[in-house]
Amino acid sequence: MQSIETFSTTHLIGDRLQLEHLAQFCIMHQDPQVMATLGGVRSHEQSKIIQILSFENAYLRFDWSTIYKNSRS
């Protein structure tokens, strides 16, 4: 069985979590507004540890990173 690596809709693009997403997660984890309902702001080191553990298990848990198409650079 072949696994899905990416998907898209009219407005979203979804990719399996990869280490290249780490910088985006670190920025998100340091934004007080974003993290207000997610346990509070995290340090870069906390984000890195959490995301590396998630990335290592991404293929087992099918974790995805999704973004709006118009925000992809």
Backbone bond lengths (Angstrom), bond angles and torsions (degrees), N, CA, C in turn:
res aa  C-N    CA-C-N  psi(-1)  N-CA   C-N-CA  omega(-1)  CA-C   N-CA-C  phi
1 M - - - 1.447 - - 1.523 109.15 -
2 Q 1.295 116.94 132.28 1.458 122.88 -179.43 1.530 109.62 -88.81
3 S 1.353 116.65 135.65 1.459 119.63 -179.83 1.527 110.37 -89.43
4 I 1.317 115.42 155.39 1.456 122.17 178.39 1.526 108.06 -89.12
5 E 1.314 117.63 128.32 1.455 122.40 -179.26 1.520 112.34 -99.52
6 T 1.324 116.98 -26.88 1.460 121.41 -178.81 1.527 108.81 -152.55
7 F 1.315 115.61 154.56 1.462 120.51 173.98 1.522 107.33 -146.72
8 S 1.313 116.25 162.86 1.460 119.42 176.39 1.518 109.82 -148.62
9 T 1.332 113.27 154.57 1.453 121.84 173.27 1.526 106.06 -123.52
10 T 1.293 117.08 -169.79 1.457 120.38 178.25 1.524 111.31 -58.67
11 H 1.345 117.06 -35.99 1.460 120.59 -173.02 1.525 115.01 -117.54
12 L 1.334 118.93 -14.39 1.459 121.48 -174.24 1.522 112.51 -122.91
13 I 1.327 114.34 152.70 1.466 122.00 169.43 1.517 106.05 -123.33
14 G 1.311 117.49 131.54 1.461 121.93 178.13 1.521 110.10 -118.68
15 D 1.321 115.66 130.53 1.465 122.13 176.68 1.517 108.49 -124.45
16 R 1.323 117.18 147.25 1.459 119.31 171.07 1.525 107.91 -61.41
17 L 1.335 115.72 144.66 1.460 119.47 179.66 1.520 110.65 -58.16
18 Q 1.325 114.70 136.01 1.456 121.91 178.36 1.521 108.01 -139.63
19 L 1.320 117.10 161.41 1.460 120.14 179.78 1.521 112.06 -60.55
20 E 1.316 118.12 -24.85 1.467 119.98 178.37 1.525 112.11 -66.26
21 H 1.335 118.58 -15.67 1.455 122.53 177.07 1.529 112.36 -82.99
22 L 1.338 118.14 -9.95 1.459 121.83 -173.37 1.522 112.49 -56.60
23 A 1.310 118.90 -44.37 1.469 121.41 -178.35 1.528 110.96 -60.65
24 Q 1.336 117.19 -40.34 1.465 120.81 178.82 1.526 111.01 -64.45
25 F 1.332 116.76 -40.64 1.457 120.24 179.11 1.524 111.42 -67.44
26 C 1.314 117.77 -38.20 1.468 121.02 178.31 1.524 110.62 -62.57
27 I 1.323 117.25 -41.71 1.466 121.08 177.28 1.528 109.92 -62.94
28 M 1.315 116.74 -46.12 1.460 121.12 179.91 1.529 110.57 -62.01
29 H 1.325 117.88 -43.07 1.461 122.16 -176.55 1.526 112.69 -68.80
30 Q 1.326 118.16 -15.97 1.462 121.15 179.26 1.526 112.61 -100.98
31 D 1.321 117.28 4.53 1.464 122.46 179.08 1.539 108.94 -93.81
32 P 1.350 118.09 113.05 1.468 120.63 -176.94 1.526 114.19 -57.99
33 Q 1.328 118.19 -36.90 1.469 120.16 179.60 1.518 111.47 -66.64
34 V 1.312 116.91 -44.84 1.470 120.73 -179.52 1.524 110.41 -64.70
35 M 1.324 116.45 -42.27 1.461 120.88 -172.48 1.528 113.85 -87.58
36 A 1.328 117.83 -0.45 1.468 121.45 -177.59 1.525 112.39 -55.70
37 T 1.307 118.20 -35.51 1.473 120.98 -179.72 1.523 112.35 -108.33
38 L 1.322 116.75 11.13 1.468 120.77 -177.80 1.532 112.34 -119.30
39 G 1.336 116.51 25.18 1.453 119.81 175.77 1.515 115.53 97.36
40 G 1.319 117.74 4.20 1.458 120.62 177.68 1.512 112.94 94.51
41 V 1.320 114.28 166.87 1.466 122.62 -177.84 1.527 109.43 -62.08
42 R 1.322 116.00 141.39 1.466 122.58 177.74 1.517 109.46 -114.62
43 S 1.307 115.56 148.12 1.466 120.14 175.09 1.521 109.13 -71.78
44 H 1.317 115.57 164.71 1.466 120.29 177.23 1.526 109.87 -57.77
45 E 1.328 116.69 -41.99 1.472 120.30 -178.60 1.527 111.28 -65.67
46 Q 1.342 118.15 -41.57 1.462 120.82 176.97 1.526 110.65 -61.71
47 S 1.323 116.39 -45.02 1.470 120.61 179.09 1.514 110.79 -60.42
48 K 1.314 115.89 -44.07 1.464 121.07 -178.11 1.527 110.92 -61.54
49 I 1.316 117.36 -46.29 1.465 120.95 -179.85 1.522 110.70 -63.27
50 I 1.336 116.55 -48.28 1.470 121.04 -179.20 1.522 110.88 -60.38
51 Q 1.328 116.96 -45.83 1.458 119.68 -175.88 1.521 112.28 -71.75
52 I 1.327 117.75 -37.50 1.467 119.03 177.62 1.522 110.01 -61.66
53 L 1.325 117.10 -41.93 1.465 119.41 176.65 1.522 111.05 -62.98
54 S 1.340 117.26 -40.06 1.465 120.65 177.72 1.521 111.29 -65.82
55 F 1.335 116.99 -42.44 1.460 120.82 -178.98 1.525 110.63 -63.15
56 E 1.338 116.49 -38.54 1.461 119.71 -179.57 1.520 111.21 -63.87
57 N 1.336 117.47 -29.77 1.464 121.74 -178.42 1.521 113.38 -103.11
58 A 1.315 118.01 4.13 1.463 120.99 -173.41 1.525 112.85 -57.72
59 Y 1.318 117.86 -38.93 1.459 119.36 -177.12 1.521 111.56 -74.10
60 L 1.312 116.97 -23.65 1.461 119.45 177.27 1.522 111.27 -82.56
61 R 1.325 116.88 -34.06 1.460 121.06 -175.08 1.519 112.87 -103.21
62 F 1.298 117.89 -5.79 1.458 122.28 179.46 1.530 111.99 59.87
63 D 1.337 116.26 47.90 1.464 121.38 175.96 1.522 109.73 -76.48
64 W 1.320 115.33 143.57 1.459 121.07 -176.62 1.519 110.62 -130.99
65 S 1.301 115.85 150.59 1.454 123.78 169.71 1.516 106.17 -109.30
66 T 1.333 117.11 124.66 1.465 120.09 179.50 1.516 109.91 -121.15
67 I 1.306 116.49 142.74 1.462 122.27 177.27 1.525 109.00 -139.74
68 Y 1.327 114.47 157.29 1.467 118.50 172.30 1.525 108.91 -70.53
69 K 1.305 116.94 138.10 1.456 121.40 -177.74 1.524 112.48 -56.29
70 N 1.318 118.10 -39.60 1.459 119.79 -176.40 1.532 113.14 -73.90
71 S 1.352 118.67 -5.85 1.462 120.80 179.38 1.509 112.69 -103.18
72 R 1.330 117.84 -4.12 1.474 121.15 -179.43 1.511 108.89 -73.56
73 S 1.342 115.39 130.31 1.471 119.22 179.98 1.500 111.91 -104.90
